[in-house]
Amino acid sequence: MTSIELAESGAGRPRLHAVAAEHEPADTPAPSVDLDRASAAIAELLAAFGRDIRSPHLADTPRRVAGAFAELLSPRPFEATTFPNEEGYDDLVVVSGIPFDSLCEHHLLPFTGTAHVGYVPGDRLLGLSKFARVVERFARDLQVQERLTRQVARWIDTELQPLGVGVVLEAEHLCMSLRGVQARGARTVTSSFTGVLRDDGRTRREFLARCGLRDTE
C-alpha cells in the first residue's frame, strides 16, 4: 500500500507525491469509558491550571468535558451493507467531500476536514452511506491523519476485496493553527492507494481529478 501526503498553506490545490507505506497496526476494539474518573481528572487538571472549580461557571465543566471527549472517541456502531455486483460494474465509484472530525493523539486538539473515498468493485458493492460510517469509525479516536487514512483504505480493501481502493483526506489541525507555528489555514493532505488505483496511473488520476487533486507522477 502506498500513500501521498503534503501540508500546504495558502491558495491553490495541493499537488500530491508518493511516499512509502509504513507498518500498519491492527485495529483494536474501542476502550470502555469511565466518565466519573474522567470528570475527576478534568477537575484536577483545571485546578492545576489555577482555575477555581467551585465557581458556578466551572462547577459542571468537568462532567461536560468528559461527555464531549466520550462522544468524540466513540464511533457509532454500524454493520457494513454490501450487495452482489450482479451487473459486473468495474469502473470507479467515488464518494467525495465526506466531513470528519478527529482528535490529535499528541495534543488532544481536534483536526477536521473532508475525506474522498473511491474503489473499483470486485464481487461486492458497498452501500454508499457506509463510506461516511467507515470514515467516522476510525476518526472517532485519538489519531494521526496518516494512520486514519490507511485504516479507512485497509477496511474497504479487506471487507470488499475490490480491484483497488483510493482514500484522500484533507484536514486542518488545530495543534498547528492555534499553537506552535500558528499557521492558520494550513491543511494537510494524505492518501492511500491499493490495487489498480496504486498501479494504474490513469485510474489514479481519474480518482484524484474527481477529488479536485492531481498526481505528480
MIMARNU-568140 format. One record per residue: residue number from 1; residue in one letter; x negated, y, z negated of N, C-alpha, C in turn. Coordinates in nm, 2 decimals. Each point is the difference from the previous one (the first is absolute). Layout:
// MIMARNU-568140
 seq type    n.u    n.v    n.w   ca.u   ca.v   ca.w    c.u    c.v    c.w
 NUM    A      X      Y      Z      X      Y      Z      X      Y      Z
...
// end
This chain:
// MIMARNU-568140
 seq type    n.u    n.v    n.w   ca.u   ca.v   ca.w    c.u    c.v    c.w
   1    M  -0.08  -0.12   0.00   0.08   0.12   0.00  -0.09   0.12   0.00
   2    T   0.03   0.10   0.09  -0.08   0.12   0.00   0.09   0.12  -0.04
   3    S  -0.06   0.11  -0.03   0.08   0.12  -0.04  -0.07   0.12   0.05
   4    I   0.08   0.11   0.01  -0.06   0.13   0.04   0.04   0.10  -0.11
   5    E  -0.09   0.10  -0.03   0.03   0.09  -0.10  -0.06   0.13   0.02
   6    L   0.06   0.11  -0.05  -0.05   0.13   0.02   0.07   0.10  -0.10
   7    A  -0.08   0.09  -0.06   0.06   0.11  -0.08  -0.02   0.12   0.08
   8    E   0.11   0.08   0.01   0.00   0.12   0.08   0.07   0.12  -0.06
   9    S  -0.05   0.12   0.01   0.06   0.12  -0.05   0.03   0.09   0.12
  10    G   0.11   0.07   0.00   0.03   0.10   0.10   0.09  -0.06   0.11
  11    A   0.01   0.08   0.11   0.09  -0.03   0.11  -0.05  -0.11   0.08
  12    G   0.09  -0.06   0.08  -0.04  -0.10   0.10   0.03  -0.14  -0.05
  13    R   0.01  -0.09   0.09   0.02  -0.14  -0.04  -0.14  -0.07  -0.01
  14    P  -0.01  -0.09  -0.10  -0.13  -0.06  -0.01  -0.03  -0.10   0.10
  15    R  -0.13  -0.02   0.03  -0.05  -0.10   0.09  -0.05  -0.12  -0.09
  16    L   0.03  -0.12   0.04  -0.03  -0.11  -0.09  -0.12  -0.08   0.06
  17    H  -0.07  -0.06  -0.10  -0.12  -0.08   0.04   0.01  -0.13  -0.08
  18    A  -0.06  -0.11   0.06   0.01  -0.13  -0.07  -0.11  -0.01  -0.10
  19    V   0.04  -0.07  -0.11  -0.10  -0.04  -0.11   0.02  -0.14  -0.03
  20    A  -0.10  -0.07  -0.06   0.01  -0.14  -0.03   0.09  -0.02  -0.12
  21    A   0.08  -0.10   0.00   0.09  -0.04  -0.11  -0.09  -0.06  -0.11
  22    E   0.04   0.03  -0.13  -0.06  -0.06  -0.11   0.09  -0.11  -0.06
  23    H  -0.05  -0.06  -0.11   0.07  -0.11  -0.06   0.14   0.06  -0.05
  24    E   0.11  -0.07   0.02   0.13   0.04  -0.05   0.04  -0.09  -0.11
  25    P   0.02   0.06  -0.12   0.05  -0.08  -0.11   0.14  -0.06   0.02
  26    A   0.02  -0.11  -0.06   0.13  -0.07   0.01   0.11   0.09  -0.08
  27    D   0.12  -0.01   0.05   0.11   0.07  -0.06   0.02  -0.06  -0.14
  28    T   0.03   0.08  -0.10   0.03  -0.05  -0.13   0.14   0.05  -0.05
  29    P   0.07  -0.08  -0.08   0.13   0.05  -0.05  -0.01   0.13  -0.07
  30    A   0.11   0.08   0.01   0.01   0.12  -0.08  -0.01  -0.02  -0.15
  31    P  -0.08   0.07  -0.07   0.00  -0.02  -0.15   0.13   0.05  -0.06
  32    S   0.02  -0.05  -0.12   0.12   0.04  -0.08  -0.03   0.14  -0.06
  33    V   0.11   0.08  -0.03  -0.02   0.13  -0.05   0.05   0.01  -0.14
  34    D  -0.08   0.05  -0.09   0.04   0.02  -0.14   0.02   0.15  -0.02
  35    L   0.13   0.04   0.01   0.03   0.15   0.00  -0.03   0.06  -0.14
  36    D   0.02  -0.07  -0.11  -0.02   0.05  -0.13  -0.15   0.03  -0.02
  37    R  -0.08  -0.10   0.04  -0.15   0.02  -0.01  -0.05   0.11   0.09
  38    A   0.06   0.01   0.12  -0.04   0.11   0.10   0.04   0.14  -0.06
  39    S   0.12   0.01  -0.06   0.04   0.12  -0.06  -0.09   0.05  -0.11
  40    A  -0.04  -0.10  -0.08  -0.09   0.04  -0.11  -0.14   0.04   0.05
  41    A  -0.04  -0.06   0.10  -0.13   0.03   0.06   0.00   0.14   0.06
  42    I   0.11   0.03   0.07   0.01   0.14   0.06   0.01   0.10  -0.11
  43    A   0.07  -0.03  -0.11   0.01   0.10  -0.11  -0.14   0.02  -0.05
  44    E  -0.08  -0.10  -0.02  -0.14   0.01  -0.05  -0.08   0.08   0.10
  45    L   0.02  -0.02   0.13  -0.07   0.08   0.10   0.03   0.15  -0.01
  46    L   0.12   0.03  -0.01   0.04   0.14  -0.01  -0.06   0.06  -0.13
  47    A   0.00  -0.07  -0.11  -0.05   0.05  -0.12  -0.15   0.02   0.01
  48    A  -0.07  -0.09   0.08  -0.15   0.01   0.02  -0.03   0.13   0.08
  49    F   0.10   0.04   0.08  -0.03   0.13   0.08   0.06   0.12  -0.08
  50    G   0.02  -0.02  -0.13   0.04   0.12  -0.08   0.14   0.04   0.01
  51    R   0.09  -0.08   0.06   0.14   0.03   0.01   0.08  -0.04  -0.12
  52    D   0.09   0.08  -0.04   0.09  -0.03  -0.12   0.11  -0.09   0.05
  53    I  -0.01  -0.13  -0.02   0.11  -0.09   0.05   0.13   0.01  -0.09
  54    R  -0.01   0.08  -0.10   0.13   0.02  -0.08   0.08   0.12   0.06
  55    S  -0.06   0.07   0.09   0.07   0.11   0.07   0.13  -0.06   0.07
  56    P   0.11   0.08  -0.01   0.12  -0.05   0.07  -0.02  -0.02   0.15
  57    H  -0.09   0.07   0.06  -0.03  -0.01   0.14  -0.08  -0.13   0.03
  58    L  -0.07  -0.05  -0.10  -0.08  -0.12   0.03   0.05  -0.13  -0.07
  59    A   0.10   0.02  -0.09   0.04  -0.11  -0.08   0.04  -0.12   0.08
  60    D   0.06   0.02   0.11   0.05  -0.12   0.09  -0.10  -0.03   0.12
  61    T  -0.10   0.08   0.01  -0.09  -0.01   0.11  -0.07  -0.14   0.01
  62    P  -0.05  -0.06  -0.11  -0.06  -0.13   0.01   0.09  -0.10   0.06
  63    R   0.13   0.00  -0.05   0.09  -0.10   0.06   0.03   0.02   0.15
  64    R   0.01   0.13   0.03   0.03   0.03   0.14  -0.12  -0.04   0.09
  65    V  -0.12   0.04  -0.04  -0.12  -0.04   0.08  -0.01  -0.15   0.01
  66    A   0.02  -0.07  -0.11  -0.01  -0.15   0.01   0.10  -0.05   0.10
  67    G   0.12   0.05   0.00   0.10  -0.05   0.09  -0.03   0.04   0.15
  68    A  -0.06   0.12   0.02  -0.04   0.04   0.13  -0.11  -0.10   0.05
  69    F  -0.10  -0.03  -0.08  -0.11  -0.08   0.04   0.05  -0.15   0.03
  70    A   0.09  -0.04  -0.09   0.06  -0.13   0.02   0.07  -0.01   0.14
  71    E   0.07   0.10   0.04   0.07   0.01   0.13  -0.10   0.00   0.11
  72    L  -0.11   0.08  -0.01  -0.10   0.01   0.10  -0.08  -0.13   0.02
  73    L   0.00  -0.08  -0.10  -0.08  -0.12   0.00   0.08  -0.13   0.01
  74    S   0.13   0.01   0.03   0.09  -0.11   0.01   0.07   0.00   0.13
  75    P  -0.04  -0.08   0.10   0.07   0.00   0.13   0.13  -0.08  -0.02
  76    R   0.10   0.04   0.08   0.13  -0.07   0.00  -0.02  -0.13   0.06
  77    P   0.06  -0.11  -0.06  -0.01  -0.13   0.06   0.08  -0.01   0.13
  78    F  -0.05  -0.08   0.10   0.07  -0.02   0.12  -0.04  -0.13   0.06
  79    E   0.08  -0.05   0.08  -0.03  -0.13   0.08  -0.01   0.04   0.14
  80    A  -0.11  -0.05   0.06  -0.02   0.03   0.15   0.11  -0.07   0.08
  81    T   0.06   0.08   0.08   0.10  -0.05   0.09  -0.06  -0.01   0.14
  82    T  -0.02  -0.13   0.04  -0.05  -0.02   0.13   0.10  -0.08   0.09
  83    F  -0.03   0.01   0.13   0.09  -0.06   0.10  -0.08  -0.07   0.11
  84    P   0.05  -0.11   0.05  -0.07  -0.06   0.11  -0.01   0.09   0.12
  85    N  -0.11   0.00   0.07  -0.02   0.08   0.12   0.05  -0.07   0.12
  86    E   0.14  -0.01   0.01   0.06  -0.08   0.10  -0.02   0.05   0.14
  87    E  -0.02   0.13   0.01  -0.02   0.06   0.14  -0.15  -0.01   0.04
  88    G  -0.08  -0.04  -0.09  -0.15  -0.01   0.03  -0.06   0.14   0.02
  89    Y   0.05   0.10  -0.08  -0.05   0.14   0.01  -0.15   0.00  -0.03
  90    D  -0.08   0.05   0.08  -0.14   0.00  -0.02  -0.07   0.14   0.02
  91    D   0.08   0.10  -0.01  -0.06   0.14   0.01   0.00   0.06  -0.14
  92    L  -0.06   0.12  -0.01  -0.01   0.07  -0.13   0.13   0.03  -0.06
  93    V   0.01  -0.02  -0.13   0.10   0.06  -0.09  -0.06   0.09  -0.09
  94    V   0.04   0.13  -0.01  -0.07   0.10  -0.08   0.11   0.07  -0.08
  95    V  -0.03   0.01  -0.13   0.08   0.08  -0.09  -0.09   0.11  -0.06
  96    S   0.02   0.12   0.04  -0.09   0.11  -0.04   0.06   0.09  -0.10
  97    G  -0.08   0.08  -0.06   0.04   0.11  -0.09   0.07  -0.05  -0.13
  98    I  -0.04  -0.12  -0.05   0.05  -0.05  -0.13  -0.06   0.08  -0.11
  99    P   0.08   0.07  -0.08  -0.06   0.07  -0.11  -0.04  -0.09  -0.12
 100    F  -0.11   0.03  -0.07  -0.04  -0.08  -0.11  -0.07   0.09  -0.10
 101    D   0.01  -0.04  -0.13  -0.07   0.06  -0.11  -0.07  -0.11  -0.08
 102    S  -0.13   0.04  -0.04  -0.07  -0.10  -0.08  -0.08   0.08  -0.10
 103    L  -0.07  -0.08  -0.09  -0.08   0.07  -0.11  -0.15  -0.04   0.02
 104    C  -0.09   0.09   0.01  -0.14  -0.02   0.01  -0.05  -0.07  -0.13
 105    E  -0.06  -0.11   0.02  -0.04  -0.08  -0.12  -0.12   0.06  -0.07
 106    H  -0.07   0.10   0.06  -0.11   0.07  -0.06   0.03   0.12  -0.09
 107    H   0.11   0.07   0.04   0.04   0.12  -0.08   0.15   0.00  -0.05
 108    L   0.07  -0.11   0.04   0.15  -0.01  -0.03   0.08   0.12   0.05
 109    L  -0.05   0.06   0.11   0.07   0.11   0.07   0.06  -0.06   0.13
 110    P   0.12   0.06   0.04   0.06  -0.06   0.12  -0.07   0.03   0.13
 111    F   0.01  -0.09   0.09  -0.02   0.03   0.14   0.12  -0.04   0.08
 112    T   0.03   0.08   0.10   0.13  -0.01   0.07  -0.02   0.02   0.15
 113    G   0.08  -0.07   0.08  -0.02   0.01   0.14   0.10  -0.08   0.08
 114    T  -0.04  -0.04   0.12   0.08  -0.08   0.09  -0.07  -0.12   0.05
 115    A   0.07  -0.11   0.02  -0.06  -0.12   0.05   0.06  -0.03   0.14
 116    H  -0.08  -0.05   0.09   0.04  -0.04   0.13  -0.03  -0.15   0.01
 117    V   0.10  -0.08   0.03  -0.02  -0.15   0.00   0.05  -0.05   0.14
 118    G  -0.08  -0.09   0.06   0.04  -0.06   0.12  -0.05  -0.14   0.01
 119    Y   0.07  -0.08   0.08  -0.05  -0.14   0.02   0.05  -0.05   0.14
 120    V  -0.07  -0.10   0.05   0.05  -0.07   0.12   0.05  -0.14  -0.05
 121    P   0.13  -0.02   0.01   0.06  -0.12  -0.06  -0.06  -0.13   0.06
 122    G   0.01  -0.10  -0.09  -0.02  -0.14   0.04   0.13  -0.07   0.00
 123    D   0.02  -0.10  -0.09   0.13  -0.07   0.00   0.11   0.06  -0.09
 124    R  -0.04   0.10  -0.08   0.09   0.06  -0.09   0.00   0.15   0.01
 125    L   0.12   0.06  -0.02   0.02   0.15  -0.01   0.03   0.04  -0.14
 126    L  -0.05   0.12  -0.04   0.03   0.05  -0.14   0.11   0.10   0.01
 127    G   0.10   0.00  -0.09   0.10   0.10  -0.01  -0.07   0.14  -0.01
 128    L   0.05   0.10   0.07  -0.07   0.12   0.01  -0.01   0.08  -0.13
 129    S   0.10  -0.01  -0.08   0.00   0.07  -0.13  -0.11  -0.06  -0.10
 130    K  -0.04  -0.12   0.03  -0.10  -0.07  -0.09  -0.14   0.06   0.01
 131    F  -0.03   0.07   0.11  -0.13   0.06   0.01  -0.02   0.10  -0.11
 132    A   0.10   0.08  -0.02  -0.01   0.10  -0.11  -0.01  -0.07  -0.13
 133    R   0.07  -0.11  -0.02   0.00  -0.07  -0.12  -0.14  -0.06  -0.03
 134    V  -0.07  -0.05   0.11  -0.13  -0.05  -0.02  -0.10   0.11  -0.04
 135    V   0.01   0.11   0.07  -0.09   0.12  -0.04   0.03   0.03  -0.15
 136    E   0.12   0.01  -0.04   0.03   0.04  -0.14  -0.05  -0.11  -0.09
 137    R   0.01  -0.13   0.03  -0.04  -0.10  -0.08  -0.15   0.02  -0.05
 138    F  -0.08   0.04   0.10  -0.15   0.01  -0.04  -0.03   0.14  -0.04
 139    A   0.08   0.10   0.04  -0.03   0.14  -0.04   0.03   0.02  -0.15
 140    R   0.10  -0.07  -0.05   0.04   0.02  -0.14  -0.10  -0.07  -0.09
 141    D  -0.12   0.05  -0.01  -0.10  -0.06  -0.07  -0.12   0.10  -0.02
 142    L  -0.09  -0.03  -0.08  -0.13   0.08  -0.01  -0.08  -0.05   0.12
 143    Q  -0.03   0.10   0.09  -0.05  -0.04   0.13  -0.11   0.09   0.05
 144    V  -0.07  -0.05   0.10  -0.08   0.08   0.09   0.06  -0.02   0.14
 145    Q  -0.01   0.10   0.08   0.07   0.00   0.13  -0.05  -0.11   0.09
 146    E  -0.13  -0.03   0.00  -0.06  -0.10   0.08   0.06  -0.14  -0.03
 147    R   0.01  -0.03  -0.13   0.06  -0.13  -0.04   0.15  -0.01   0.04
 148    L   0.07   0.11  -0.03   0.14   0.00   0.03   0.03  -0.03   0.15
 149    T  -0.08   0.06   0.09   0.01  -0.02   0.14  -0.02  -0.15   0.03
 150    R  -0.10  -0.06  -0.05  -0.03  -0.14   0.03   0.10  -0.09  -0.06
 151    Q   0.06   0.03  -0.11   0.10  -0.08  -0.07   0.12  -0.01   0.09
 152    V   0.05   0.11   0.05   0.12   0.01   0.08  -0.03  -0.09   0.13
 153    A  -0.11   0.02   0.07  -0.03  -0.07   0.12  -0.01  -0.15  -0.03
 154    R  -0.06  -0.04  -0.11  -0.02  -0.14  -0.03   0.13  -0.07  -0.03
 155    W   0.09   0.08  -0.07   0.13  -0.06  -0.03   0.08  -0.03   0.12
 156    I   0.00   0.09   0.10   0.07  -0.02   0.12  -0.06  -0.12   0.08
 157    D  -0.13   0.00   0.00  -0.07  -0.10   0.08   0.02  -0.14  -0.06
 158    T   0.01  -0.01  -0.13   0.02  -0.13  -0.07   0.14  -0.04   0.01
 159    E   0.10   0.09  -0.02   0.14  -0.04   0.00   0.06  -0.03   0.14
 160    L  -0.05   0.08   0.10   0.06  -0.02   0.13  -0.09  -0.08   0.10
 161    Q  -0.13   0.00  -0.03  -0.09  -0.06   0.09   0.02   0.05   0.15
 162    P   0.00   0.13   0.01   0.02   0.06   0.13  -0.13  -0.01   0.09
 163    L   0.01   0.06   0.12  -0.11   0.00   0.09  -0.10   0.11  -0.04
 164    G   0.05   0.10  -0.08  -0.09   0.10  -0.05   0.08   0.10  -0.08
 165    V  -0.08   0.07  -0.09   0.06   0.10  -0.09  -0.08   0.13   0.00
 166    G   0.06   0.11  -0.01  -0.07   0.13  -0.01   0.07   0.08  -0.11
 167    V  -0.08   0.05  -0.09   0.05   0.09  -0.11  -0.09   0.12  -0.01
 168    V   0.06   0.12   0.00  -0.07   0.13  -0.02   0.07   0.07  -0.11
 169    L  -0.08   0.05  -0.10   0.05   0.08  -0.11  -0.07   0.14   0.01
 170    E   0.09   0.10  -0.02  -0.05   0.14  -0.01   0.05   0.06  -0.13
 171    A  -0.09   0.05  -0.08   0.04   0.05  -0.13  -0.09   0.11  -0.05
 172    E   0.07   0.08  -0.09  -0.08   0.11  -0.07  -0.01  -0.05  -0.15
 173    H  -0.12   0.01  -0.05  -0.03  -0.05  -0.14  -0.01   0.12  -0.09
 174    L   0.08   0.01  -0.10  -0.01   0.11  -0.10  -0.13   0.00  -0.08
 175    C  -0.06  -0.12  -0.01  -0.13   0.00  -0.07  -0.11   0.08   0.08
 176    M   0.03   0.02   0.13  -0.09   0.07   0.09   0.05   0.15   0.02
 177    S   0.13   0.02   0.00   0.05   0.14   0.02   0.02   0.08  -0.12
 178    L   0.02  -0.06  -0.12   0.03   0.07  -0.12  -0.13   0.01  -0.09
 179    R  -0.09  -0.08   0.02  -0.12   0.00  -0.09  -0.12  -0.02   0.08
 180    G  -0.12   0.00  -0.06  -0.12  -0.02   0.07  -0.02   0.10   0.12
 181    V  -0.01  -0.05   0.12  -0.02   0.08   0.11   0.11   0.09   0.04
 182    Q   0.13  -0.03  -0.05   0.12   0.08   0.02   0.02   0.03   0.15
 183    A  -0.01  -0.10   0.08   0.02   0.01   0.14   0.15  -0.02   0.04
 184    R   0.07   0.11  -0.02   0.15  -0.01   0.02   0.02  -0.02   0.15
 185    G   0.09  -0.09   0.04   0.04  -0.03   0.13  -0.09  -0.11   0.07
 186    A  -0.11  -0.04  -0.07  -0.08  -0.11   0.06   0.08  -0.13  -0.01
 187    R  -0.01  -0.08   0.10   0.07  -0.12   0.00  -0.09  -0.11   0.04
 188    T   0.03  -0.12  -0.05  -0.08  -0.12   0.03   0.08  -0.09   0.08
 189    V  -0.07  -0.06   0.11   0.07  -0.09   0.09  -0.07  -0.13   0.00
 190    T   0.07  -0.11  -0.03  -0.06  -0.13   0.00   0.08  -0.09   0.09
 191    S  -0.06  -0.11   0.05   0.08  -0.09   0.08  -0.06  -0.14  -0.01
 192    S   0.08  -0.10   0.03  -0.04  -0.14   0.00   0.07  -0.07   0.12
 193    F  -0.08  -0.08   0.08   0.05  -0.07   0.12  -0.03  -0.14  -0.01
 194    T   0.09  -0.09   0.05  -0.03  -0.14   0.02   0.04  -0.04   0.14
 195    G  -0.05  -0.12   0.04   0.05  -0.06   0.12  -0.02   0.09   0.13
 196    V   0.10   0.01   0.08  -0.01   0.07   0.13  -0.01   0.15  -0.03
 197    L   0.04   0.06  -0.11  -0.01   0.14  -0.03  -0.15   0.03  -0.03
 198    R  -0.07  -0.10  -0.05  -0.14   0.02  -0.03  -0.08  -0.03   0.13
 199    D   0.03  -0.10   0.07  -0.08  -0.05   0.11   0.03   0.07   0.14
 200    D   0.12   0.04   0.02   0.04   0.06   0.13   0.01   0.15  -0.01
 201    G  -0.09   0.07   0.06   0.00   0.14  -0.01   0.13   0.07   0.06
 202    R   0.05  -0.05   0.10   0.13   0.06   0.06   0.11  -0.01  -0.10
 203    T   0.02  -0.12  -0.06   0.11  -0.01  -0.10  -0.03   0.09  -0.12
 204    R  -0.12   0.01  -0.05  -0.03   0.08  -0.11   0.02   0.15   0.03
 205    R  -0.04   0.04   0.12   0.02   0.14   0.04   0.15   0.04   0.01
 206    E   0.08  -0.10   0.05   0.14   0.02   0.01   0.06   0.02  -0.14
 207    F  -0.04  -0.08  -0.09   0.05   0.01  -0.14  -0.04   0.14  -0.06
 208    L  -0.13   0.03   0.01  -0.05   0.13  -0.05   0.07   0.12   0.06
 209    A   0.03  -0.01   0.13   0.07   0.11   0.07   0.14   0.02  -0.06
 210    R   0.07  -0.11  -0.03   0.13   0.01  -0.06   0.00   0.06  -0.14
 211    C  -0.12  -0.01  -0.06  -0.02   0.06  -0.14  -0.05   0.14   0.01
 212    G  -0.03   0.05   0.12  -0.06   0.14   0.02  -0.15   0.00  -0.03
 213    L  -0.06  -0.11   0.01  -0.15  -0.01  -0.02  -0.06  -0.05   0.12
 214    R  -0.14   0.00   0.01  -0.07  -0.06   0.11  -0.12  -0.07  -0.04
 215    D  -0.04  -0.10   0.07  -0.11  -0.08  -0.02  -0.13   0.07   0.06
 216    T  -0.11  -0.02  -0.06  -0.12   0.05   0.05  -0.08  -0.10   0.09
 217    E   0.04  -0.12   0.00  -0.07  -0.10   0.08   0.05   0.00   0.14
// end
